């Protein structure tokens, strides 16, 4: 069996073939805290379906504390030893994921995000970085969101290898 304590994103096939799950929260910036008095919590899972040694599908599920669930699927392609090209239908132009020994960082990207009660999606700018803590066997994903250049929140997820508990 694969020893996950030694995994680094520098070995993409082994690292990304593992399903990941965990908890997170969206935290409003100070200027928005009157509307969002407390962080919104969620659970997150991601898994892959490998098509070839260099191409795979990514399946993400985010479930908010109120029960609303969002499903997304994307395509990943190993573009170089240290870079993965990633695209989703709601991601304008895709992004590059840059691998490091202690995690990975995405090139800045844009997402089309539904913002009820608006009848249309808005383009949100995203900065996304993941750090692998081998001692805790935990991947910490920090996502910073901006609308028209103005910060609208930060999402922090703590993910662990393997399927969700329970």
N, CA and C atoms as an extended XYZ file, in Angstrom:
498
Properties=species:S:1:pos:R:3:atomname:S:1:resname:S:1:resid:I:1 pbc="F F F"
N         0.844       -1.195        0.000 N   UNK     1
C         0.000        0.000        0.000 CA  UNK     1
C         0.880        1.245        0.000 C   UNK     1
N         0.453        2.280       -0.664 N   UNK     2
C         1.175        3.539       -0.786 CA  UNK     2
C         1.261        4.255        0.557 C   UNK     2
N         2.457        4.722        0.933 N   UNK     3
C         2.651        5.453        2.184 CA  UNK     3
C         2.394        6.938        1.922 C   UNK     3
N         1.213        7.434        2.305 N   UNK     4
C         0.833        8.816        2.019 CA  UNK     4
C         1.663        9.824        2.791 C   UNK     4
N         2.357        9.409        3.856 N   UNK     5
C         3.154       10.367        4.623 CA  UNK     5
C         4.328       10.893        3.821 C   UNK     5
N         4.727       10.179        2.771 N   UNK     6
C         5.858       10.616        1.968 CA  UNK     6
C         5.430       11.311        0.679 C   UNK     6
N         4.162       11.445        0.455 N   UNK     7
C         3.708       12.069       -0.789 CA  UNK     7
C         4.032       13.545       -0.828 C   UNK     7
N         4.429       14.003       -1.979 N   UNK     8
C         4.521       15.429       -2.249 CA  UNK     8
C         3.871       15.648       -3.598 C   UNK     8
N         3.413       16.857       -3.873 N   UNK     9
C         2.836       17.130       -5.183 CA  UNK     9
C         3.840       16.972       -6.320 C   UNK     9
N         5.110       16.774       -6.016 N   UNK    10
C         6.086       16.558       -7.070 CA  UNK    10
C         5.907       15.209       -7.743 C   UNK    10
N         5.078       14.347       -7.160 N   UNK    11
C         4.717       13.076       -7.782 CA  UNK    11
C         3.220       13.118       -8.062 C   UNK    11
N         2.801       13.831       -9.102 N   UNK    12
C         1.372       14.107       -9.314 CA  UNK    12
C         0.498       12.865       -9.412 C   UNK    12
N         0.945       11.815      -10.081 N   UNK    13
C         0.085       10.639      -10.248 CA  UNK    13
C        -0.315       10.067       -8.886 C   UNK    13
N         0.647        9.913       -7.978 N   UNK    14
C         0.348        9.355       -6.677 CA  UNK    14
C        -0.456       10.332       -5.817 C   UNK    14
N        -0.066       11.599       -5.837 N   UNK    15
C        -0.711       12.591       -4.984 CA  UNK    15
C        -2.168       12.831       -5.388 C   UNK    15
N        -2.402       13.049       -6.690 N   UNK    16
C        -3.748       13.396       -7.152 CA  UNK    16
C        -4.641       12.185       -7.389 C   UNK    16
N        -4.101       10.978       -7.393 N   UNK    17
C        -4.941        9.784       -7.532 CA  UNK    17
C        -5.688        9.488       -6.237 C   UNK    17
N        -5.218       10.057       -5.137 N   UNK    18
C        -5.840        9.856       -3.840 CA  UNK    18
C        -7.053       10.769       -3.683 C   UNK    18
N        -8.201       10.248       -3.235 N   UNK    19
C        -9.320       11.153       -2.927 CA  UNK    19
C        -8.969       11.980       -1.684 C   UNK    19
N        -9.489       13.199       -1.621 N   UNK    20
C        -9.247       14.109       -0.492 CA  UNK    20
C       -10.579       14.593        0.029 C   UNK    20
N       -10.653       14.803        1.346 N   UNK    21
C       -11.883       15.344        1.917 CA  UNK    21
C       -11.540       16.121        3.181 C   UNK    21
N       -12.447       17.023        3.539 N   UNK    22
C       -12.229       17.790        4.757 CA  UNK    22
C       -13.260       18.877        4.933 C   UNK    22
N       -12.936       19.782        5.829 N   UNK    23
C       -13.834       20.871        6.197 CA  UNK    23
C       -13.190       22.210        5.845 C   UNK    23
N       -14.033       23.229        5.720 N   UNK    24
C       -13.527       24.560        5.446 CA  UNK    24
C       -14.518       25.620        5.853 C   UNK    24
N       -14.101       26.855        5.640 N   UNK    25
C       -15.001       27.973        5.910 CA  UNK    25
C       -14.667       29.139        5.000 C   UNK    25
N       -15.716       29.899        4.668 N   UNK    26
C       -15.575       31.155        3.949 CA  UNK    26
C       -15.649       32.259        4.995 C   UNK    26
N       -14.648       33.142        4.962 N   UNK    27
C       -14.550       34.222        5.936 CA  UNK    27
C       -14.670       35.545        5.190 C   UNK    27
N       -15.611       36.363        5.588 N   UNK    28
C       -15.838       37.663        4.944 CA  UNK    28
C       -14.734       38.639        5.342 C   UNK    28
N       -14.389       39.571        4.445 N   UNK    29
C       -13.449       40.627        4.823 CA  UNK    29
C       -14.127       41.580        5.817 C   UNK    29
N       -13.350       42.374        6.551 N   UNK    30
C       -13.938       43.259        7.569 CA  UNK    30
C       -15.084       44.134        7.049 C   UNK    30
N       -14.963       44.659        5.836 N   UNK    31
C       -15.992       45.570        5.327 CA  UNK    31
C       -17.320       44.865        5.064 C   UNK    31
N       -17.312       43.544        4.951 N   UNK    32
C       -18.519       42.789        4.623 CA  UNK    32
C       -19.097       42.048        5.840 C   UNK    32
N       -18.494       42.193        6.984 N   UNK    33
C       -18.909       41.407        8.157 CA  UNK    33
C       -20.245       41.836        8.738 C   UNK    33
N       -20.755       42.984        8.365 N   UNK    34
C       -22.105       43.350        8.825 CA  UNK    34
C       -23.156       42.443        8.201 C   UNK    34
N       -22.913       42.025        6.948 N   UNK    35
C       -23.847       41.125        6.268 CA  UNK    35
C       -23.569       39.661        6.610 C   UNK    35
N       -22.301       39.331        6.735 N   UNK    36
C       -21.898       37.950        7.046 CA  UNK    36
C       -21.218       37.968        8.405 C   UNK    36
N       -22.009       37.853        9.451 N   UNK    37
C       -21.507       38.014       10.820 CA  UNK    37
C       -20.548       36.915       11.269 C   UNK    37
N       -20.666       35.754       10.666 N   UNK    38
C       -19.796       34.650       11.054 CA  UNK    38
C       -19.361       33.893        9.799 C   UNK    38
N       -18.260       33.144        9.893 N   UNK    39
C       -17.836       32.351        8.729 CA  UNK    39
C       -18.903       31.340        8.327 C   UNK    39
N       -18.982       31.074        7.026 N   UNK    40
C       -19.878       30.025        6.508 CA  UNK    40
C       -19.068       28.752        6.361 C   UNK    40
N       -19.501       27.705        7.005 N   UNK    41
C       -18.754       26.443        6.996 CA  UNK    41
C       -19.240       25.525        5.867 C   UNK    41
N       -18.344       24.630        5.458 N   UNK    42
C       -18.674       23.679        4.401 CA  UNK    42
C       -17.777       22.454        4.513 C   UNK    42
N       -18.204       21.393        3.839 N   UNK    43
C       -17.351       20.210        3.671 CA  UNK    43
C       -16.993       20.122        2.188 C   UNK    43
N       -15.854       19.488        1.914 N   UNK    44
C       -15.355       19.433        0.543 CA  UNK    44
C       -14.739       18.071        0.289 C   UNK    44
N       -15.001       17.520       -0.886 N   UNK    45
C       -14.340       16.295       -1.326 CA  UNK    45
C       -13.880       16.480       -2.760 C   UNK    45
N       -12.789       15.833       -3.098 N   UNK    46
C       -12.319       15.828       -4.477 CA  UNK    46
C       -11.761       14.447       -4.786 C   UNK    46
N       -11.995       13.988       -5.991 N   UNK    47
C       -11.518       12.684       -6.443 CA  UNK    47
C       -11.172       12.802       -7.918 C   UNK    47
N       -10.494       11.789       -8.429 N   UNK    48
C       -10.077       11.838       -9.827 CA  UNK    48
C       -10.473       10.565      -10.566 C   UNK    48
N       -10.613       10.715      -11.878 N   UNK    49
C       -10.769        9.585      -12.792 CA  UNK    49
C        -9.659        9.740      -13.819 C   UNK    49
N        -8.729        8.796      -13.842 N   UNK    50
C        -7.585        8.893      -14.748 CA  UNK    50
C        -7.968        8.386      -16.129 C   UNK    50
N        -7.662        9.196      -17.142 N   UNK    51
C        -7.936        8.825      -18.532 CA  UNK    51
C        -6.680        8.266      -19.193 C   UNK    51
N        -5.529        8.877      -18.900 N   UNK    52
C        -4.214        8.396      -19.339 CA  UNK    52
C        -3.244        8.701      -18.197 C   UNK    52
N        -1.966        8.432      -18.385 N   UNK    53
C        -0.978        8.753      -17.355 CA  UNK    53
C        -0.810       10.256      -17.161 C   UNK    53
N        -1.213       11.050      -18.157 N   UNK    54
C        -1.010       12.501      -18.108 CA  UNK    54
C        -2.298       13.315      -18.089 C   UNK    54
N        -3.446       12.666      -18.199 N   UNK    55
C        -4.727       13.381      -18.264 CA  UNK    55
C        -5.718       12.713      -17.323 C   UNK    55
N        -6.437       13.553      -16.532 N   UNK    56
C        -7.425       13.007      -15.618 CA  UNK    56
C        -8.560       14.003      -15.405 C   UNK    56
N        -9.701       13.467      -14.994 N   UNK    57
C       -10.850       14.284      -14.629 CA  UNK    57
C       -10.798       14.527      -13.123 C   UNK    57
N       -11.227       15.714      -12.706 N   UNK    58
C       -11.279       16.074      -11.288 CA  UNK    58
C       -12.754       16.273      -10.933 C   UNK    58
N       -13.198       15.634       -9.864 N   UNK    59
C       -14.600       15.714       -9.428 CA  UNK    59
C       -14.634       16.336       -8.032 C   UNK    59
N       -15.191       17.528       -7.912 N   UNK    60
C       -15.257       18.254       -6.642 CA  UNK    60
C       -16.698       18.344       -6.152 C   UNK    60
N       -16.880       18.202       -4.847 N   UNK    61
C       -18.187       18.392       -4.218 CA  UNK    61
C       -18.008       19.292       -3.005 C   UNK    61
N       -18.734       20.388       -2.977 N   UNK    62
C       -18.715       21.321       -1.851 CA  UNK    62
C       -20.129       21.374       -1.288 C   UNK    62
N       -20.277       21.075        0.009 N   UNK    63
C       -21.582       21.100        0.657 CA  UNK    63
C       -21.556       22.130        1.776 C   UNK    63
N       -22.366       23.182        1.616 N   UNK    64
C       -22.451       24.255        2.609 CA  UNK    64
C       -23.216       23.783        3.831 C   UNK    64
N       -23.028       24.452        4.949 N   UNK    65
C       -23.672       24.072        6.215 CA  UNK    65
C       -25.195       24.085        6.125 C   UNK    65
N       -25.776       24.839        5.183 N   UNK    66
C       -27.237       24.858        5.028 CA  UNK    66
C       -27.747       23.698        4.166 C   UNK    66
N       -26.819       22.829        3.712 N   UNK    67
C       -27.206       21.665        2.921 CA  UNK    67
C       -27.079       21.841        1.426 C   UNK    67
N       -26.896       23.079        0.935 N   UNK    68
C       -26.750       23.299       -0.508 CA  UNK    68
C       -25.438       22.677       -0.980 C   UNK    68
N       -25.513       21.900       -2.055 N   UNK    69
C       -24.351       21.192       -2.571 CA  UNK    69
C       -24.024       21.675       -3.972 C   UNK    69
N       -22.734       21.871       -4.225 N   UNK    70
C       -22.229       22.283       -5.536 CA  UNK    70
C       -21.309       21.192       -6.058 C   UNK    70
N       -21.539       20.761       -7.298 N   UNK    71
C       -20.715       19.752       -7.944 CA  UNK    71
C       -19.983       20.411       -9.103 C   UNK    71
N       -18.693       20.114       -9.234 N   UNK    72
C       -17.907       20.623      -10.368 CA  UNK    72
C       -17.003       19.506      -10.865 C   UNK    72
N       -16.827       19.447      -12.162 N   UNK    73
C       -15.857       18.520      -12.746 CA  UNK    73
C       -14.970       19.303      -13.681 C   UNK    73
N       -13.690       18.983      -13.645 N   UNK    74
C       -12.722       19.663      -14.489 CA  UNK    74
C       -11.788       18.663      -15.129 C   UNK    74
N       -10.914       19.182      -15.979 N   UNK    75
C        -9.935       18.351      -16.658 CA  UNK    75
C        -8.542       18.831      -16.280 C   UNK    75
N        -7.664       17.882      -15.954 N   UNK    76
C        -6.284       18.194      -15.605 CA  UNK    76
C        -5.360       17.473      -16.586 C   UNK    76
N        -4.272       18.163      -16.943 N   UNK    77
C        -3.282       17.570      -17.848 CA  UNK    77
C        -1.898       17.925      -17.333 C   UNK    77
N        -1.055       16.924      -17.179 N   UNK    78
C         0.325       17.155      -16.783 CA  UNK    78
C         1.032       17.816      -17.959 C   UNK    78
N         1.402       19.098      -17.795 N   UNK    79
C         2.007       19.874      -18.879 CA  UNK    79
C         3.532       19.850      -18.811 C   UNK    79
N         4.084       19.666      -17.628 N   UNK    80
C         5.528       19.577      -17.399 CA  UNK    80
C         5.712       18.881      -16.057 C   UNK    80
N         6.942       18.564      -15.691 N   UNK    81
C         7.172       17.878      -14.416 CA  UNK    81
C         6.665       18.674      -13.224 C   UNK    81
N         6.656       20.003      -13.348 N   UNK    82
C         6.262       20.861      -12.227 CA  UNK    82
C         4.994       21.662      -12.502 C   UNK    82
N         4.236       21.276      -13.546 N   UNK    83
C         3.056       22.081      -13.905 CA  UNK    83
C         1.931       21.209      -14.428 C   UNK    83
N         0.720       21.511      -13.928 N   UNK    84
C        -0.500       20.850      -14.377 CA  UNK    84
C        -1.418       21.924      -14.939 C   UNK    84
N        -1.989       21.680      -16.109 N   UNK    85
C        -2.972       22.575      -16.723 CA  UNK    85
C        -4.348       22.102      -16.276 C   UNK    85
N        -5.167       23.015      -15.730 N   UNK    86
C        -6.460       22.653      -15.157 CA  UNK    86
C        -7.544       23.556      -15.723 C   UNK    86
N        -8.684       22.958      -16.087 N   UNK    87
C        -9.808       23.767      -16.570 CA  UNK    87
C       -11.129       23.162      -16.105 C   UNK    87
N       -12.068       24.064      -15.837 N   UNK    88
C       -13.446       23.718      -15.476 CA  UNK    88
C       -14.354       24.545      -16.381 C   UNK    88
N       -15.610       24.138      -16.537 N   UNK    89
C       -16.539       24.896      -17.374 CA  UNK    89
C       -16.744       26.318      -16.870 C   UNK    89
N       -16.717       26.518      -15.536 N   UNK    90
C       -16.958       27.851      -14.987 CA  UNK    90
C       -15.669       28.649      -14.753 C   UNK    90
N       -14.530       28.122      -15.214 N   UNK    91
C       -13.232       28.774      -15.038 CA  UNK    91
C       -12.804       29.373      -16.372 C   UNK    91
N       -12.797       30.688      -16.439 N   UNK    92
C       -12.475       31.368      -17.689 CA  UNK    92
C       -10.991       31.208      -18.020 C   UNK    92
N       -10.705       30.510      -19.109 N   UNK    93
C        -9.326       30.358      -19.564 CA  UNK    93
C        -8.496       29.331      -18.821 C   UNK    93
N        -9.040       28.703      -17.790 N   UNK    94
C        -8.299       27.693      -17.042 CA  UNK    94
C        -7.206       28.304      -16.172 C   UNK    94
N        -6.339       27.446      -15.660 N   UNK    95
C        -5.239       27.879      -14.800 CA  UNK    95
C        -4.115       26.858      -14.873 C   UNK    95
N        -2.949       27.275      -14.427 N   UNK    96
C        -1.823       26.360      -14.265 CA  UNK    96
C        -1.605       26.134      -12.780 C   UNK    96
N        -1.353       24.895      -12.433 N   UNK    97
C        -1.073       24.518      -11.061 CA  UNK    97
C         0.433       24.236      -11.003 C   UNK    97
N         1.173       25.010      -10.209 N   UNK    98
C         2.629       24.911      -10.114 CA  UNK    98
C         2.995       24.092       -8.883 C   UNK    98
N         3.674       22.977       -9.086 N   UNK    99
C         4.012       22.041       -8.024 CA  UNK    99
C         5.277       22.464       -7.279 C   UNK    99
N         5.252       22.273       -5.960 N   UNK   100
C         6.418       22.496       -5.097 CA  UNK   100
C         6.554       21.275       -4.193 C   UNK   100
N         7.645       21.150       -3.495 N   UNK   101
C         7.819       20.031       -2.570 CA  UNK   101
C         6.837       20.108       -1.412 C   UNK   101
N         6.406       21.333       -1.034 N   UNK   102
C         5.516       21.502        0.116 CA  UNK   102
C         4.092       21.870       -0.274 C   UNK   102
N         3.715       21.656       -1.527 N   UNK   103
C         2.360       21.970       -1.951 CA  UNK   103
C         2.309       22.421       -3.393 C   UNK   103
N         1.366       23.286       -3.699 N   UNK   104
C         1.240       23.810       -5.053 CA  UNK   104
C         0.490       25.125       -5.025 C   UNK   104
N         0.718       25.916       -6.068 N   UNK   105
C         0.077       27.208       -6.211 CA  UNK   105
C        -0.557       27.274       -7.591 C   UNK   105
N        -1.735       27.846       -7.675 N   UNK   106
C        -2.407       28.042       -8.955 CA  UNK   106
C        -2.044       29.416       -9.502 C   UNK   106
N        -1.928       29.529      -10.817 N   UNK   107
C        -1.871       30.858      -11.424 CA  UNK   107
C        -3.213       31.521      -11.134 C   UNK   107
N        -3.207       32.854      -10.971 N   UNK   108
C        -4.477       33.561      -10.721 CA  UNK   108
C        -5.473       33.161      -11.809 C   UNK   108
N        -6.725       32.952      -11.399 N   UNK   109
C        -7.745       32.568      -12.370 CA  UNK   109
C        -9.050       33.277      -12.068 C   UNK   109
N       -10.007       33.134      -13.000 N   UNK   110
C       -11.323       33.756      -12.857 CA  UNK   110
C       -12.399       32.690      -12.937 C   UNK   110
N       -13.388       32.827      -12.051 N   UNK   111
C       -14.534       31.914      -12.023 CA  UNK   111
C       -15.823       32.672      -12.280 C   UNK   111
N       -16.746       32.027      -12.955 N   UNK   112
C       -18.108       32.540      -13.081 CA  UNK   112
C       -18.881       31.988      -11.886 C   UNK   112
N       -19.368       32.896      -11.014 N   UNK   113
C       -20.008       32.479       -9.774 CA  UNK   113
C       -21.432       33.026       -9.711 C   UNK   113
N       -22.390       32.134       -9.438 N   UNK   114
C       -23.774       32.565       -9.240 CA  UNK   114
C       -23.858       33.286       -7.902 C   UNK   114
N       -24.528       34.423       -7.882 N   UNK   115
C       -24.693       35.201       -6.659 CA  UNK   115
C       -26.171       35.561       -6.507 C   UNK   115
N       -26.965       34.595       -6.001 N   UNK   116
C       -28.382       34.903       -5.815 CA  UNK   116
C       -28.550       36.147       -4.944 C   UNK   116
N       -29.484       36.998       -5.212 N   UNK   117
C       -30.624       36.824       -6.109 CA  UNK   117
C       -30.375       37.315       -7.534 C   UNK   117
N       -29.123       37.649       -7.886 N   UNK   118
C       -28.853       38.109       -9.251 CA  UNK   118
C       -29.194       37.007      -10.254 C   UNK   118
N       -29.767       37.383      -11.404 N   UNK   119
C       -30.161       36.377      -12.394 CA  UNK   119
C       -29.003       35.946      -13.299 C   UNK   119
N       -27.771       36.377      -12.990 N   UNK   120
C       -26.617       36.038      -13.829 CA  UNK   120
C       -25.395       35.819      -12.929 C   UNK   120
N       -24.394       35.158      -13.493 N   UNK   121
C       -23.159       34.894      -12.752 CA  UNK   121
C       -22.214       36.094      -12.862 C   UNK   121
N       -21.383       36.269      -11.860 N   UNK   122
C       -20.377       37.322      -11.842 CA  UNK   122
C       -18.990       36.697      -11.971 C   UNK   122
N       -18.055       37.465      -12.529 N   UNK   123
C       -16.680       36.987      -12.660 CA  UNK   123
C       -15.921       37.340      -11.382 C   UNK   123
N       -15.411       36.314      -10.714 N   UNK   124
C       -14.680       36.475       -9.460 CA  UNK   124
C       -13.223       36.100       -9.708 C   UNK   124
N       -12.308       36.975       -9.301 N   UNK   125
C       -10.885       36.682       -9.392 CA  UNK   125
C       -10.453       35.824       -8.214 C   UNK   125
N        -9.545       34.874       -8.473 N   UNK   126
C        -9.162       33.899       -7.452 CA  UNK   126
C        -7.643       33.766       -7.378 C   UNK   126
N        -7.133       33.791       -6.146 N   UNK   127
C        -5.749       33.410       -5.851 CA  UNK   127
C        -5.844       32.194       -4.944 C   UNK   127
N        -5.133       31.119       -5.296 N   UNK   128
C        -5.326       29.823       -4.651 CA  UNK   128
C        -3.971       29.164       -4.412 C   UNK   128
N        -3.697       28.777       -3.172 N   UNK   129
C        -2.443       28.097       -2.846 CA  UNK   129
C        -2.703       26.988       -1.835 C   UNK   129
N        -2.002       25.869       -1.995 N   UNK   130
C        -2.142       24.713       -1.122 CA  UNK   130
C        -0.794       24.359       -0.513 C   UNK   130
N        -0.809       24.093        0.786 N   UNK   131
C         0.409       23.675        1.493 CA  UNK   131
C         0.184       22.298        2.093 C   UNK   131
N         1.154       21.405        1.876 N   UNK   132
C         1.088       20.049        2.399 CA  UNK   132
C         1.861       19.990        3.704 C   UNK   132
N         1.179       19.638        4.786 N   UNK   133
C         1.804       19.462        6.090 CA  UNK   133
C         1.954       17.957        6.295 C   UNK   133
N         3.156       17.419        6.030 N   UNK   134
C         3.351       15.968        6.088 CA  UNK   134
C         3.213       15.431        7.512 C   UNK   134
N         3.574       16.225        8.522 N   UNK   135
C         3.459       15.765        9.910 CA  UNK   135
C         1.993       15.514       10.290 C   UNK   135
N         1.098       16.372        9.811 N   UNK   136
C        -0.336       16.223       10.124 CA  UNK   136
C        -1.098       15.471        9.042 C   UNK   136
N        -0.406       15.160        7.934 N   UNK   137
C        -1.043       14.535        6.762 CA  UNK   137
C        -2.239       15.374        6.334 C   UNK   137
N        -1.999       16.681        6.184 N   UNK   138
C        -3.071       17.638        5.925 CA  UNK   138
C        -2.665       18.594        4.801 C   UNK   138
N        -3.599       18.818        3.884 N   UNK   139
C        -3.424       19.791        2.814 CA  UNK   139
C        -4.262       21.013        3.176 C   UNK   139
N        -3.625       22.170        3.294 N   UNK   140
C        -4.322       23.404        3.656 CA  UNK   140
C        -4.441       24.246        2.399 C   UNK   140
N        -5.669       24.453        1.947 N   UNK   141
C        -5.965       25.207        0.727 CA  UNK   141
C        -6.535       26.562        1.127 C   UNK   141
N        -5.835       27.629        0.743 N   UNK   142
C        -6.288       28.987        1.030 CA  UNK   142
C        -6.640       29.664       -0.285 C   UNK   142
N        -7.893       30.111       -0.402 N   UNK   143
C        -8.416       30.708       -1.629 CA  UNK   143
C        -8.874       32.125       -1.305 C   UNK   143
N        -8.321       33.102       -2.001 N   UNK   144
C        -8.711       34.509       -1.819 CA  UNK   144
C        -9.558       34.931       -3.017 C   UNK   144
N       -10.731       35.522       -2.718 N   UNK   145
C       -11.708       35.880       -3.749 CA  UNK   145
C       -11.834       37.400       -3.868 C   UNK   145
N       -11.932       37.878       -5.114 N   UNK   146
C       -12.098       39.315       -5.376 CA  UNK   146
C       -13.178       39.520       -6.437 C   UNK   146
N       -13.977       40.547       -6.247 N   UNK   147
C       -14.994       40.946       -7.220 CA  UNK   147
C       -14.666       42.364       -7.646 C   UNK   147
N       -14.414       42.566       -8.920 N   UNK   148
C       -13.993       43.871       -9.447 CA  UNK   148
C       -12.757       44.382       -8.709 C   UNK   148
N       -11.875       43.458       -8.311 N   UNK   149
C       -10.653       43.818       -7.610 CA  UNK   149
C       -10.804       44.025       -6.110 C   UNK   149
N       -12.033       43.982       -5.597 N   UNK   150
C       -12.302       44.211       -4.169 CA  UNK   150
C       -12.398       42.856       -3.459 C   UNK   150
N       -11.656       42.655       -2.353 N   UNK   151
C       -11.741       41.378       -1.630 CA  UNK   151
C       -13.162       41.097       -1.145 C   UNK   151
N       -13.647       39.879       -1.429 N   UNK   152
C       -14.990       39.484       -0.967 CA  UNK   152
C       -14.948       38.267       -0.062 C   UNK   152
N       -13.767       37.802        0.252 N   UNK   153
C       -13.682       36.699        1.193 CA  UNK   153
C       -12.473       35.824        0.977 C   UNK   153
N       -12.303       34.942        1.945 N   UNK   154
C       -11.217       33.972        1.926 CA  UNK   154
C       -11.805       32.638        2.339 C   UNK   154
N       -11.476       31.613        1.574 N   UNK   155
C       -11.900       30.252        1.912 CA  UNK   155
C       -10.652       29.492        2.359 C   UNK   155
N       -10.775       28.785        3.468 N   UNK   156
C        -9.677       27.960        3.958 CA  UNK   156
C       -10.222       26.558        4.180 C   UNK   156
N        -9.562       25.571        3.541 N   UNK   157
C        -9.960       24.176        3.678 CA  UNK   157
C        -8.807       23.380        4.259 C   UNK   157
N        -9.127       22.438        5.095 N   UNK   158
C        -8.150       21.490        5.637 CA  UNK   158
C        -8.574       20.110        5.153 C   UNK   158
N        -7.787       19.570        4.231 N   UNK   159
C        -8.146       18.316        3.574 CA  UNK   159
C        -7.191       17.200        3.966 C   UNK   159
N        -7.729       15.979        3.993 N   UNK   160
C        -6.940       14.816        4.350 CA  UNK   160
C        -7.121       13.750        3.267 C   UNK   160
N        -6.083       12.940        3.044 N   UNK   161
C        -6.198       11.890        2.030 CA  UNK   161
C        -7.198       10.839        2.467 C   UNK   161
N        -7.941       10.339        1.506 N   UNK   162
C        -8.919        9.291        1.782 CA  UNK   162
C       -10.340        9.807        1.689 C   UNK   162
N       -11.296        8.895        1.660 N   UNK   163
C       -12.705        9.285        1.535 CA  UNK   163
C       -13.190        9.980        2.810 C   UNK   163
N       -14.304       10.712        2.712 N   UNK   164
C       -14.838       11.401        3.900 CA  UNK   164
C       -15.198       10.404        4.992 C   UNK   164
N       -15.024       10.842        6.241 N   UNK   165
C       -15.366        9.991        7.377 CA  UNK   165
C       -16.878        9.896        7.524 C   UNK   165
N       -17.349        8.766        7.946 N   UNK   166
C       -18.763        8.593        8.265 CA  UNK   166
C       -19.580        8.455        7.053 C   UNK   166
